[in-house]
Amino acid sequence: MKVFLCGGGSGIQTNEALKRLNEVIDHSKPCLYIPLAMKANMYDNCYKWIKDELKDVHIPFIEMVRTADELTTMNLKSFSFIFIGGGNTFKLLNDLKISGSYGKIKKYLDNDGIIFGGSAGAIIFGADLEACQIDDINEVNLKEIDGFDILNGISILCHYTNGTVEKTEKSRQYLLEISKHRKVMALPEEITLFINGSDMEIFGDGLYYFFEDGVITKRGENKDEYQRSYNG
């Protein structure tokens, strides 16, 4: 399993992480792009964005799906990696679960697949979507909000500290409260975590934040030390 969890940034914010992605992929295969967290009328613009975002990643082309049903017939092994973009996290997870492609992606991961998830595309790999309820509206009325849980019981929030001071404080108070029963990792846009089996690498400038038992701690101050300690 190789998963890049990006806090929602792009361009210069993701340069280091995309360089690392370029080192671990099979360059003979294309990328599969999943923009399903966005509304369908945005997909053409999404494709323009992803072509620019991945311009320095050496792949033959990018294939984009427009429905989750398309995923059910695809051979995911034919792609070098899957890029799952941002938008509404509840819509994204709902589409994947209703179509049955959620299980297909899980199997792909379990067979050493590579995924780069940004914002909503990262949040779905947490324990559940409870943390992102502060940002996203559950317009699809998704009941089963459990995610892929690759961090063993930790939920994820993205774009943390990238809004106004008031927005950050509102998010902080919310995460402190839910952390009394749920561990949460809050990622700024500049930070990407690379989960590589039992190892983790940190890319981007600045800190990220961990909420547990009503307490917030800063992480990433000594990246080398933390990356060593994460193993096991």
C-alpha positions as CSV (number, residue, x, y, z in Angstrom):
1,M,0.0,0.0,0.0
2,K,1.3,3.4,-1.0
3,V,-1.0,6.4,-0.3
4,F,-0.2,10.1,-0.5
5,L,-2.5,12.1,1.7
6,C,-2.4,15.7,0.6
7,G,-3.9,18.5,2.7
8,G,-5.5,20.0,-0.4
9,G,-2.8,22.1,-2.0
10,S,-1.6,22.3,-5.6
11,G,1.2,23.8,-7.6
12,I,4.2,24.7,-5.5
13,Q,2.5,23.4,-2.4
14,T,2.7,19.8,-3.8
15,N,6.0,19.9,-5.7
16,E,8.0,17.8,-3.2
17,A,5.2,15.2,-2.9
18,L,4.8,14.9,-6.6
19,K,8.5,14.4,-7.1
20,R,8.3,11.5,-4.6
21,L,5.3,10.1,-6.5
22,N,7.3,10.2,-9.7
23,E,10.0,8.1,-8.0
24,V,7.7,5.2,-7.1
25,I,5.4,4.8,-10.1
26,D,5.6,2.7,-13.2
27,H,6.3,5.3,-16.0
28,S,5.0,3.0,-18.7
29,K,1.4,3.2,-17.5
30,P,-1.1,6.1,-17.4
31,C,-2.7,7.8,-14.4
32,L,-6.4,7.2,-13.5
33,Y,-8.0,10.5,-12.4
34,I,-11.1,10.4,-10.2
35,P,-12.8,13.8,-9.9
36,L,-16.1,12.5,-8.5
37,A,-16.0,14.7,-5.4
38,M,-16.8,17.6,-7.7
39,K,-20.0,18.3,-9.6
40,A,-20.2,16.8,-13.0
41,N,-20.3,20.1,-14.8
42,M,-16.8,20.8,-13.4
43,Y,-15.1,17.7,-14.8
44,D,-13.7,19.4,-17.9
45,N,-12.0,22.1,-15.9
46,C,-10.8,19.4,-13.5
47,Y,-9.1,17.6,-16.3
48,K,-7.4,20.8,-17.4
49,W,-6.2,21.3,-13.8
50,I,-4.9,17.7,-13.3
51,K,-2.9,17.9,-16.6
52,D,-1.1,21.0,-15.3
53,E,-0.7,19.6,-11.8
54,L,0.9,16.4,-13.1
55,K,3.0,18.0,-15.9
56,D,6.3,16.9,-14.3
57,V,5.1,13.4,-13.5
58,H,6.3,11.1,-16.2
59,I,3.3,9.2,-17.5
60,P,2.0,8.6,-21.0
61,F,-1.4,10.1,-20.4
62,I,-4.2,10.7,-17.9
63,E,-7.5,8.9,-18.1
64,M,-10.4,10.5,-16.3
65,V,-13.7,8.8,-15.2
66,R,-16.9,10.7,-15.1
67,T,-19.0,8.2,-13.1
68,A,-18.1,5.7,-10.4
69,D,-19.8,3.0,-12.5
70,E,-17.0,3.3,-15.0
71,L,-14.5,2.2,-12.3
72,T,-16.3,-1.1,-11.8
73,T,-15.3,-2.3,-15.3
74,M,-11.7,-1.1,-15.2
75,N,-8.5,-3.1,-14.6
76,L,-6.9,-0.8,-12.0
77,K,-3.6,-2.6,-12.4
78,S,-3.3,-1.1,-15.8
79,F,-2.6,2.3,-14.2
80,S,0.6,3.5,-12.7
81,F,-1.4,5.3,-9.9
82,I,-4.8,6.7,-9.1
83,F,-5.3,10.4,-8.4
84,I,-8.4,11.2,-6.4
85,G,-9.2,14.9,-6.3
86,G,-11.1,17.2,-3.9
87,G,-14.6,18.5,-3.6
88,N,-17.4,17.3,-1.4
89,T,-16.2,14.3,0.5
90,F,-19.6,12.8,1.2
91,K,-20.5,12.8,-2.5
92,L,-17.2,11.1,-3.4
93,L,-17.6,8.3,-0.8
94,N,-21.2,7.9,-1.6
95,D,-20.5,7.4,-5.3
96,L,-17.7,4.9,-4.6
97,K,-19.9,2.9,-2.2
98,I,-23.1,2.8,-4.2
99,S,-21.3,1.7,-7.4
100,G,-19.3,-1.0,-5.6
101,S,-16.0,0.6,-6.7
102,Y,-15.1,1.2,-3.1
103,G,-14.3,-2.4,-2.6
104,K,-12.4,-2.5,-5.9
105,I,-10.2,0.4,-4.8
106,K,-9.6,-1.3,-1.4
107,K,-8.4,-4.5,-3.2
108,Y,-6.1,-2.4,-5.4
109,L,-4.5,-0.9,-2.3
110,D,-4.1,-4.2,-0.7
111,N,-2.2,-5.4,-3.8
112,D,0.4,-2.6,-3.5
113,G,-1.6,0.0,-5.5
114,I,-0.5,3.6,-5.5
115,I,-3.0,6.4,-4.8
116,F,-2.5,10.2,-4.5
117,G,-5.5,11.7,-2.7
118,G,-6.0,15.5,-2.3
119,S,-8.5,17.0,0.2
120,A,-11.6,14.8,-0.2
121,G,-9.5,12.3,-1.9
122,A,-7.3,12.1,1.2
123,I,-10.1,12.3,3.8
124,I,-11.8,9.1,2.6
125,F,-8.7,7.1,3.6
126,G,-9.3,8.0,7.3
127,A,-11.4,6.1,9.7
128,D,-14.6,8.0,8.8
129,L,-15.8,11.4,7.7
130,E,-16.7,12.8,11.1
131,A,-13.9,15.4,11.1
132,C,-14.8,16.9,7.7
133,Q,-18.4,17.6,8.7
134,I,-17.1,21.0,9.8
135,D,-16.4,21.8,6.2
136,D,-18.6,19.6,4.0
137,I,-22.4,19.3,3.7
138,N,-23.8,15.8,3.5
139,E,-26.2,16.6,0.7
140,V,-26.3,13.0,-0.5
141,N,-27.5,11.8,3.0
142,L,-24.7,9.3,3.3
143,K,-25.3,7.1,6.3
144,E,-22.3,4.8,6.3
145,I,-19.5,7.4,6.7
146,D,-16.7,4.9,7.4
147,G,-13.6,5.4,5.3
148,F,-10.7,3.1,4.2
149,D,-9.1,3.6,7.6
150,I,-5.5,3.1,6.5
151,L,-4.3,5.0,9.6
152,N,-5.9,2.6,12.1
153,G,-8.7,4.6,13.7
154,I,-7.6,8.2,12.8
155,S,-9.9,10.5,10.9
156,I,-8.5,13.2,8.6
157,L,-9.3,16.9,8.0
158,C,-7.7,18.9,5.2
159,H,-7.1,22.6,4.5
160,Y,-6.5,23.1,8.2
161,T,-5.2,26.6,9.1
162,N,-5.5,27.8,5.4
163,G,-8.6,29.8,6.0
164,T,-9.3,32.8,8.2
165,V,-8.3,33.0,11.8
166,E,-12.0,32.6,12.7
167,K,-12.4,29.5,10.5
168,T,-9.3,27.9,12.0
169,E,-10.5,28.5,15.5
170,K,-13.9,27.1,14.8
171,S,-12.3,24.0,13.3
172,R,-9.9,23.7,16.2
173,Q,-12.7,23.8,18.8
174,Y,-14.7,21.2,16.8
175,L,-11.8,18.8,16.5
176,L,-10.9,19.2,20.1
177,E,-14.5,18.1,21.0
178,I,-14.7,15.1,18.7
179,S,-11.2,14.0,19.6
180,K,-12.6,12.9,22.9
181,H,-13.9,9.8,21.1
182,R,-12.0,10.0,17.7
183,K,-8.4,10.6,16.9
184,V,-8.0,13.2,14.1
185,M,-5.1,14.3,11.9
186,A,-5.5,17.8,10.5
187,L,-3.4,18.6,7.4
188,P,-2.7,22.1,6.0
189,E,-2.7,22.4,2.3
190,E,1.2,22.5,2.2
191,I,1.6,19.1,3.8
192,T,1.4,15.7,2.2
193,L,2.0,12.5,4.1
194,F,3.2,9.4,2.2
195,I,2.0,6.2,3.8
196,N,4.3,3.5,2.4
197,G,3.4,0.2,4.1
198,S,4.3,0.8,7.8
199,D,6.5,3.8,7.0
200,M,5.6,7.5,6.6
201,E,7.3,10.4,4.9
202,I,6.3,14.0,5.3
203,F,6.5,16.5,2.4
204,G,6.0,20.3,2.5
205,D,6.8,23.2,4.7
206,G,5.2,23.7,8.1
207,L,3.4,21.5,10.7
208,Y,0.4,19.3,10.8
209,Y,-1.8,18.7,13.8
210,F,-3.0,15.7,15.8
211,F,-6.1,15.7,18.1
212,E,-6.6,13.1,20.7
213,D,-8.5,13.0,24.1
214,G,-9.3,16.7,23.8
215,V,-5.7,17.8,23.3
216,I,-3.9,19.1,20.2
217,T,-0.3,18.5,19.4
218,K,1.9,19.8,16.6
219,R,3.8,17.3,14.4
220,G,6.4,17.6,11.7
221,E,8.8,19.8,13.7
222,N,11.5,17.2,13.3
223,K,10.5,15.3,10.2
224,D,13.4,12.8,10.2
225,E,12.9,11.8,13.8
226,Y,9.1,11.4,13.4
227,Q,9.4,9.4,10.2
228,R,11.7,6.9,12.0
229,S,9.4,6.6,15.0
230,Y,6.3,6.1,12.8
231,N,7.5,2.7,11.7
232,G,5.8,0.4,14.2
